[in-house]
């Protein structure tokens, strides 16, 4: 849940608390632990859970939301909260940090690659911190080992392979026959302990360059490129449901939409977004939800037909109470009192810091310190993202408070004293 009470910190080990603090000081939320210092997001998270994860998407719908929040304002934290809620309903998620270089939205095949690379199922805190059990290969292995254990308990040892082969033959048809064959053969390669075959098939499934004749023997004939990317994404989603997940929640996190993009690349990005939104309205796109988080809306400004077409599709505003169907989610609108919110975040982080360091702050001096930095961060909100600025300053302030026992001023940290 995103609104953890203080007593929930009793479940935190010192080791995990330290990892949380190490992450927070970089300005980025940790894979696990963000829950313990989440403040003010519940109205949005709860509404999305109730209106989408619990009902509409779970029952076969598809939806697209655009999350708007400046850099350092908490986009990633919000997306992590959504991922955690989605896991409650047995969705598989894919959190994708987008960048103009690594995962540009104007290249759809790169988006497919990013989705399969970042697929992740619900995991323990330790597993999340390790970051090993993610990607389509990890999902296939988990699926295979669960089926292996299931059949091992039902039939004699020498019949398990026969049962596994029969089971894999019952997969439904997907939009891409090549995708289905790749999944089927990957499963069989695990059953037959053929690491070489598994590795080859993974190369194709991940969209990595591979010679066609290397995968022909698996009845894989299609190429994953921009012309087949959406078909592959649909097939991926169909398979995910076939192996008893509810569907996929895709969380795309755009740090910046570079101004150096050519006009052709911008047009492609906008057109891909339009196609994606339209796909969500079609009957064959089921049990999938996309969140596209951006630092601003400048990329939507233009007067050509492609700009107008997209503007029309994203013009409605999400409101937790009166319009949960709205497309655009403005994170800053959920925060009613920014300084009070920062103070609450500071109080929660202080508890985690105390747990990590096995210390106890003087409460009076702690409250003064948090107040000082909350006000300073809000005053500097146009210089840097207010939440990122605050958490990056408050952790060093806690260290100094621990040493001196006296309330810390922002200038002391900024001057390195």
Phi, psi and omega in degrees: 000153184273351181244071181288137175279160184303323183294341177296340178296342176299337179280348181278131173276162177300321181300314180291320178301319179297319180296322178298312181298318179301319178291313186301321184293341176279348182095358180248140178290149177283159178301324175226140178117342177301333182301329187280349176228029174278129181224132168084355184269351186307318181304319180284313182298314181299318181294316179296321177299309184292315187278334186239296186298317185281333187233279193304307182290319180300329184267011175111006179276174175219147183208158178230135174229143175250118181264124182247120177198134183299161180301128180086008182264356175114019179300310183298318178302315180298316180295322176296322177298317179296319179300317180296317179296321181298323179298331178303330184254022174065027170281153167261146185238161173218106176269123186237112171283112181275147174209151181301331183273308190274313183225075181283135184291342180282356176243100187297326180295329177288329176292316176304312181303317181293321180298310183290329179293328187252010177303134181211134178260169181302133185219166177287161177307315181299319180294320179297318179295323179291325177069022184271325185270066176216160183099162185297328178297317179295322179294317179296317180296318178298314178301312181298312184294327176294318179292321178300314179295320180299311182287330179297332180274346186257327187231162176301156185306319184282358178255355185298314181299321178298316180295319179297318180293321177295316180301313185292339178284349182266003178302146179287171174279143177244168180305322178252117177295324178297320179296314179300316180296323179296315179297314181300313183288329176295317178299314181294325179295328174290319180296324182265004178056043177256091181298325182296314179296317180301316181297318179297314182293321178299322179302315180291313182299327179280354181079016178285154178300133179204142178291136182305319185292347179284338182242004179301323183296344178264009184061038175253111185242340182279158175251141177270107178216189185297333181282338182248359188303313182293323177299320180291323178295318177297318180295319176303314181294322178296319178295317181304319178288327179297331181259025168077019165274158181289325183163199183237137170247115181259126184239100183261124187244103183267111179289319178205143171257101193297140178284349182276358178295142176288163180297327178294318179295320178297317179298319178296317179301311181296320180292321177296321177296316179299314179299317180299315179297318179294322178302321182296341180269352183269150189292334184277353180259097189240153172055042180218141178224136182246133171241126180242106184263127182230152180283339178198179182249015184302328182293347179272353185278119180174165185242359180286170184301322183293324176293314182300317181299319181285320179304320179297326184279339183244017186282338182284143185256128176293133173222123187303327186267316189247343180213067178295345179279350179303145186279316186273125178253111176268108184297325184296338182288338181281340182268111183278321182229095186303317182293317178297321178298315179298321179297318179294321176298317179299318179296319180291319178294327178297319178296320178293319179297317178300319179295318182294321185260356183055053180229175175223118179286154165290117189299321181297313181290328178295313180300318178298316181298313181297317177301314180303315185281331176294315179295314180299318181295320179293322179293334180260019187296337180271350179274319182210162177304126191299318182289316179298316179301315183295309185293329179287334179271325188288330180294311174300327178295320177299319180299317181291321178299321178297323182284313188267331184080001182249149178306141185255140177259148180305321181299329180295322180285317181297327180273000177074015181275000000 
